[in-house]
Amino acid sequence: MEKLKGFQKQYLRGIAHELKPYVFIGQKGITASLIKSVDEALDKHELIKVRFIDFKEKDMKKEITAEIEKLAVCELVGAIGHVAIFYRQQKDPGKRVIRVPDEKRIQGFK
């Protein structure tokens, strides 16, 4: 998977604004079932929110999000407060829901 550029992440954060969290991280932290849930949600939706319930420390959240990125083969798009946003493009082009722009468009110009 190619790394997302800043404007692409910004675009995805805009889409994610209206989403509800699909996965919740409790006191057990990263478990096999958590990664499976993230993986299944990404397969179905491509863009998901993950909510931290028991982890309030910023450093712990950074460690957990990095581990999710690695294990679920996805990319962190943004993190605000106790919510992290992850994206992974659907492997099957026919099932893709989200079209991430390839180039930055400046409003008013073509």
C-alpha positions in Angstrom: 0.0 0.0 0.0 1.3 3.4 -1.0 1.6 6.0 1.8 -1.1 8.6 1.7 -0.1 12.3 1.2 -1.2 15.0 3.5 -4.1 16.3 1.3 -5.3 12.7 0.9 -5.4 12.2 4.7 -7.2 15.6 5.0 -9.8 14.4 2.4 -10.4 11.1 4.3 -10.7 12.9 7.7 -13.4 15.0 6.2 -15.3 11.9 5.1 -14.7 10.3 8.5 -16.2 13.3 10.4 -19.7 11.9 10.2 -18.8 8.3 10.9 -19.4 6.5 14.2 -16.7 4.3 15.7 -16.8 0.7 14.5 -14.2 -0.7 17.0 -13.6 0.0 20.6 -10.4 -0.6 22.5 -10.9 -1.5 26.1 -8.6 -2.4 29.0 -7.2 -5.5 27.3 -5.6 -3.3 24.5 -4.6 -5.1 21.4 -5.9 -8.6 21.1 -6.3 -11.0 18.2 -10.1 -10.3 18.2 -9.5 -6.6 18.1 -7.2 -6.9 15.1 -9.8 -9.2 13.4 -12.5 -6.7 14.1 -10.4 -3.8 12.6 -9.5 -6.0 9.6 -13.1 -6.9 8.9 -14.4 -3.3 9.3 -11.7 -2.1 6.9 -12.6 -4.8 4.4 -16.2 -3.7 4.5 -15.9 0.1 4.9 -12.3 1.1 4.0 -12.4 4.0 6.4 -13.2 3.4 10.1 -13.0 5.1 13.5 -11.6 3.4 16.5 -12.4 4.6 20.0 -10.2 4.3 23.0 -12.2 3.6 26.1 -9.6 2.8 28.8 -6.4 4.4 27.3 -6.2 8.1 28.1 -2.4 8.6 27.9 -1.2 10.0 24.5 1.9 7.8 24.4 -0.1 4.6 24.9 -2.6 5.6 22.2 0.4 6.3 19.8 1.8 2.8 20.5 -1.5 1.1 20.0 -2.3 2.9 16.8 1.2 2.1 15.4 0.6 -1.6 16.3 -2.8 -1.6 14.6 -1.3 0.0 11.5 1.3 -2.8 11.3 -1.0 -5.8 12.2 -4.0 -4.7 10.1 -1.9 -3.4 7.2 -3.7 0.0 7.2 -2.8 3.6 7.6 -3.6 6.1 10.4 -5.3 9.0 8.8 -5.8 11.1 12.0 -6.3 10.9 15.7 -8.3 13.4 17.7 -8.9 12.9 21.4 -9.9 9.3 22.1 -10.6 8.5 18.4 -8.3 7.3 15.7 -9.2 7.1 12.0 -7.8 4.3 9.8 -7.9 3.7 6.1 -7.1 0.7 3.8 -8.1 0.6 0.2 -10.4 -2.3 -0.8 -8.4 -4.9 -2.8 -11.3 -5.5 -5.2 -11.7 -2.4 -7.4 -15.4 -3.2 -7.9 -16.1 -3.0 -4.2 -14.3 0.3 -3.5 -16.5 2.9 -2.0 -14.0 5.7 -1.4 -12.2 7.4 -4.3 -9.1 9.1 -2.8 -7.9 12.0 -5.0 -4.6 11.5 -6.8 -3.7 15.2 -6.9 -4.5 18.2 -4.9 -7.1 20.5 -6.5 -7.1 24.2 -5.6 -10.6 25.6 -5.4 -11.3 27.8 -8.4 -8.6 26.2 -10.6 -8.6 23.2 -12.9 
